Amino acid sequence: MSISVDVFLRNDSGNLVILTTPPDESDLVGHDDTRHTLWGSPAVRALGATVVVGLSIGDVWVDFVALDDLVNDCELILKHLADVAAASGRGEDYIRFRIGNLRAATERARAHRAGVVIWAGHGDLVYAARPAGDADPTAA
C-alpha cells in the first residue's frame, strides 16, 4: 500500500472535499513501510520533526493553520538529507521527490485556505472535487 498526500477542505455543507491532484504533479509520499523507516524513524525524530513523525501511528491531517509545521519538517529533512537517507535506507532522490510532493500539496492547500492529509487511501472519502476553475474532463 502507498501513502499519498492530498489537499482537503470542508464545503458549505460541512462535507469533506478532497481536491484532485493536478495531472502534472504527484501525490506519492512513500510505501507503507516508510511510515516507520523514514517519516517516523529515529533519525527524523532526532531532527525535531513534529508532523511527519505522526505517520508512524496513522494518517496525518494538517489543518491550514499548521501547514508551516509541515513545511518546517520538510526543510529539516532536506537540510539533513544525506543523514536521513543513510539511516532510512532510502536514496536521496527518493526522499527529495516525496518532500517535493508534500511541499507542492502544501502550496495548493494555502491557495485554497485548506489543509493536507497524508494517508494510505481514500476508503472513507465522502466527496472529491477539482479546484474551482479546473475543466471537468468528463464534460462533453
C-alpha positions in Angstrom: 0.0 0.0 0.0 1.2 3.5 -0.8 1.0 6.7 1.3 -0.2 9.8 -0.6 -0.8 13.5 0.2 -4.0 15.3 -0.7 -5.5 18.7 -0.2 -8.7 18.7 1.8 -11.3 21.2 2.9 -14.9 21.3 4.0 -17.7 22.6 1.7 -20.6 24.8 2.8 -22.5 21.7 3.9 -19.6 20.6 6.1 -18.7 17.6 3.9 -15.1 16.7 3.4 -13.8 17.6 0.0 -10.5 16.1 -1.4 -9.1 18.2 -4.2 -7.8 16.2 -7.2 -4.0 16.3 -7.6 -3.2 18.1 -10.8 -2.1 15.7 -13.6 1.4 17.2 -13.8 2.0 16.6 -10.1 2.4 13.5 -7.9 0.8 12.7 -4.6 3.2 9.9 -3.7 4.7 10.1 -0.2 6.1 6.6 0.1 5.3 2.9 0.6 3.5 1.9 3.8 6.8 0.8 5.4 8.2 4.4 5.2 5.8 5.3 8.0 8.4 3.7 10.3 11.6 3.5 8.2 11.6 7.1 7.0 9.0 9.6 8.3 8.7 8.2 11.8 12.2 7.0 12.0 14.6 7.8 14.9 16.7 9.9 12.5 13.7 12.1 11.6 12.5 12.3 15.2 16.0 13.4 16.3 15.8 16.3 13.9 12.8 17.6 15.8 10.2 16.9 13.1 6.7 17.2 14.6 4.2 16.4 11.8 5.6 13.7 9.6 6.5 11.5 12.6 2.8 11.1 13.2 2.7 8.8 10.2 4.3 6.1 12.4 1.0 5.8 14.2 -1.5 6.6 11.5 -2.7 9.1 8.9 -1.9 12.7 9.4 -4.4 15.6 8.9 -2.7 19.0 8.8 -5.1 22.0 9.1 -4.4 25.2 7.3 -3.0 26.9 10.4 -0.4 24.1 10.9 0.9 24.0 7.3 4.1 25.8 8.4 4.8 22.9 10.7 4.8 20.5 7.8 7.0 22.8 5.7 9.4 23.0 8.7 9.6 19.2 8.8 10.4 19.1 5.1 13.1 21.7 5.5 14.7 19.9 8.4 14.8 16.6 6.4 16.2 18.3 3.3 18.8 20.1 5.4 20.0 16.7 6.8 19.1 14.7 3.6 22.3 12.6 3.5 22.0 11.5 7.1 18.2 10.7 6.8 18.8 8.8 3.6 21.6 6.7 5.1 19.6 6.0 8.3 16.4 5.1 6.4 17.9 3.1 3.6 16.1 5.3 1.0 18.0 7.2 -1.6 18.3 10.9 -1.5 16.3 11.3 -4.8 13.6 9.1 -3.4 13.2 11.3 -0.3 13.7 14.6 -2.2 10.9 13.6 -4.7 8.4 12.9 -1.9 9.4 16.0 0.0 8.6 17.9 -3.2 5.2 16.3 -3.3 4.5 17.3 0.3 5.6 20.9 -0.4 3.5 21.1 -3.6 0.4 19.9 -1.8 1.1 22.5 1.0 1.2 25.3 -1.6 -2.0 24.0 -3.2 -3.6 23.9 0.3 -2.5 27.5 1.0 -4.0 28.7 -2.3 -7.4 27.2 -1.2 -7.1 28.1 2.6 -7.3 24.3 3.1 -5.3 21.6 4.8 -3.4 18.5 3.7 -3.9 14.8 4.6 -1.1 12.3 4.4 -2.7 8.9 4.3 -2.9 5.4 2.9 -6.1 5.8 1.0 -9.5 7.3 0.2 -11.6 4.5 1.6 -14.0 6.7 3.6 -14.0 9.6 1.1 -17.2 11.5 1.2 -16.7 13.8 -1.8 -13.9 14.6 -4.2 -13.6 17.6 -6.4 -11.3 19.6 -8.7 -10.3 23.1 -7.6 -12.6 25.8 -8.9 -11.8 26.7 -12.5 -10.4 23.3 -13.5 -12.1 21.9 -16.5 -14.2 18.7 -16.0 -12.5 16.1 -18.2 -15.8 14.1 -18.3 -17.8 17.0 -19.7 -18.8 16.8 -23.3 
